[in-house]
Amino acid sequence: MDQTTKAKTFAALHAGPDILVLPNAWDAASAAVMEDAGAKAVATSSAAVAWAHGYPDGDLLPLPNLLQTISTVARVVSVPVTADIEGGYTDDLGQLADNIKAVIGAGAVGINLEDGTRDPDLHARKVEVARKAAAAAGVALFINARIDVYLKRLLESEAAEAETVRRGALYAGAGADGIFVPGPTEEALIGRLVAAIAAPVNIMLTGGLPSAARLQALGVRRLSSGGRPFAGAYAYLANAVKAYLADGLADPFLIDGLGNLNKRFAG
């Protein structure tokens, strides 16, 4: 499947009928495992990719590290790849256009672009720039504009809901294909946000969140795992290494089912 076809396929996954349950990888191996488990597409997690390279989350990962990760993930999986690029790693719109073209060149057909604590009007301009850069690159990039009002607790209660809906309209009007609202878990709130935002709504996995089936019934089009797979995998590793250091036995690592990655990567 070429990049153009992958872009069309990825966009179609947001149109239903089923919710897109999307796992977030941090390197080629995790992405391959996710595809082999049945993922219809694979995303990268900005936090997990940053942590895997020894950097904190928050636009601090060097761009070459991100591009290398996207490239290796796209090389080993056949499904569409979407990349979490935080805030684009710059507020300079000219540099952002170059960054978007580089992300597409690495093999991505979608991006998450987050507003964080930035001026929403600046973020809308970033979405516009990303759309124009993708068009210039000849790829129908799926732009998922992330709204951090709930995640960063910028506002509370009715004010948070109203601002999220306002930003959703602003970003969709600027060219975003989807709106990502991490944080909410309450069914009634999620349902109201979906009804009020005129674009596919993406929710992030967290404790207390309804099931994928229930989110689909509420109208949510995409569920992202975020950094949860990384956290779970590394929590297991930490505990297994503690046990290994304590007794020197292999038991913590004798887990069957992963398969032969050497054979997998040899094609």
VENRAZI-V162503 format. One record per residue. RES is the residue in three letters. OMEGA is omega in radians with two decimals (999 if undefined). Layout:
# VENRAZI-V162503
res;omega
RES;OMEGA
RES;OMEGA
This chain:
# VENRAZI-V162503
res;omega
MET;-3.14
ASP;-3.03
GLN;3.12
THR;3.13
THR;3.11
LYS;3.12
ALA;3.11
LYS;3.13
THR;-3.11
PHE;3.10
ALA;-3.11
ALA;3.13
LEU;3.12
HIS;-3.09
ALA;3.08
GLY;0.15
PRO;-3.08
ASP;3.01
ILE;3.07
LEU;3.07
VAL;-2.92
LEU;3.07
PRO;-3.12
ASN;-3.11
ALA;3.10
TRP;3.08
ASP;-3.08
ALA;-3.08
ALA;-3.13
SER;3.12
ALA;3.12
ALA;3.11
VAL;-3.13
MET;3.09
GLU;-3.12
ASP;3.09
ALA;3.07
GLY;-3.13
ALA;3.13
LYS;3.05
ALA;3.12
VAL;3.06
ALA;2.89
THR;3.05
SER;-3.12
SER;-3.13
ALA;-3.09
ALA;3.11
VAL;3.11
ALA;-3.14
TRP;-3.13
ALA;3.11
HIS;3.09
GLY;3.11
TYR;3.02
PRO;3.04
ASP;3.08
GLY;3.08
ASP;-3.11
LEU;3.12
LEU;3.08
PRO;-3.07
LEU;3.12
PRO;3.10
ASN;3.09
LEU;-3.10
LEU;3.10
GLN;3.12
THR;3.13
ILE;-3.11
SER;-3.12
THR;3.08
VAL;-3.12
ALA;-3.14
ARG;-3.00
VAL;3.10
VAL;3.13
SER;-3.13
VAL;3.10
PRO;3.12
VAL;3.02
THR;-3.01
ALA;2.99
ASP;-3.08
ILE;3.11
GLU;3.12
GLY;-3.11
GLY;3.11
TYR;3.07
THR;2.97
ASP;3.06
ASP;-3.00
LEU;3.08
GLY;3.09
GLN;3.11
LEU;3.11
ALA;3.11
ASP;3.13
ASN;3.14
ILE;3.13
LYS;3.13
ALA;3.10
VAL;3.09
ILE;3.12
GLY;3.11
ALA;3.06
GLY;-3.12
ALA;3.04
VAL;3.09
GLY;3.05
ILE;2.80
ASN;3.11
LEU;-2.97
GLU;3.13
ASP;-3.14
GLY;3.12
THR;-3.12
ARG;3.02
ASP;3.13
PRO;3.11
ASP;3.05
LEU;-3.13
HIS;3.08
ALA;3.09
ARG;3.08
LYS;3.10
VAL;3.11
GLU;3.13
VAL;3.12
ALA;3.13
ARG;-3.14
LYS;3.13
ALA;3.12
ALA;3.11
ALA;3.12
ALA;3.13
ALA;3.10
GLY;3.14
VAL;3.12
ALA;-3.06
LEU;3.08
PHE;-3.10
ILE;3.13
ASN;-3.09
ALA;-3.09
ARG;3.12
ILE;-3.01
ASP;-3.13
VAL;-3.12
TYR;-3.06
LEU;-3.12
LYS;3.10
ARG;3.14
LEU;3.09
LEU;-3.12
GLU;2.96
SER;-3.05
GLU;-3.14
ALA;3.11
ALA;-3.14
GLU;-3.12
ALA;-3.13
GLU;3.10
THR;3.11
VAL;3.13
ARG;3.13
ARG;3.11
GLY;3.11
ALA;-3.14
LEU;-3.08
TYR;3.09
ALA;3.10
GLY;3.13
ALA;3.10
GLY;3.11
ALA;3.11
ASP;-3.12
GLY;3.12
ILE;-3.08
PHE;-3.12
VAL;3.09
PRO;3.06
GLY;-3.08
PRO;3.07
THR;-3.09
GLU;-3.07
GLU;-3.09
ALA;3.13
LEU;3.13
ILE;3.13
GLY;3.12
ARG;3.13
LEU;3.12
VAL;-3.12
ALA;-3.03
ALA;-3.07
ILE;-3.05
ALA;3.08
ALA;3.09
PRO;-3.09
VAL;-3.13
ASN;3.09
ILE;-3.13
MET;3.13
LEU;3.06
THR;3.12
GLY;3.11
GLY;-3.14
LEU;3.06
PRO;3.13
SER;3.11
ALA;3.13
ALA;3.14
ARG;3.09
LEU;3.09
GLN;3.12
ALA;3.12
LEU;3.12
GLY;3.09
VAL;-3.08
ARG;-3.08
ARG;3.07
LEU;-3.13
SER;-3.12
SER;-3.11
GLY;-3.11
GLY;-3.09
ARG;3.12
PRO;3.10
PHE;-3.11
ALA;3.14
GLY;-3.13
ALA;-3.09
TYR;3.01
ALA;3.07
TYR;-3.14
LEU;-3.14
ALA;-3.14
ASN;3.14
ALA;3.13
VAL;3.08
LYS;3.14
ALA;3.13
TYR;3.13
LEU;-3.11
ALA;-3.05
ASP;3.10
GLY;-3.12
LEU;-3.08
ALA;-2.99
ASP;-3.10
PRO;-3.07
PHE;-3.10
LEU;3.14
ILE;-3.13
ASP;3.01
GLY;-3.12
LEU;-3.12
GLY;-3.08
ASN;-3.12
LEU;3.11
ASN;3.09
LYS;-3.14
ARG;-3.08
PHE;3.09
ALA;3.11
GLY;999
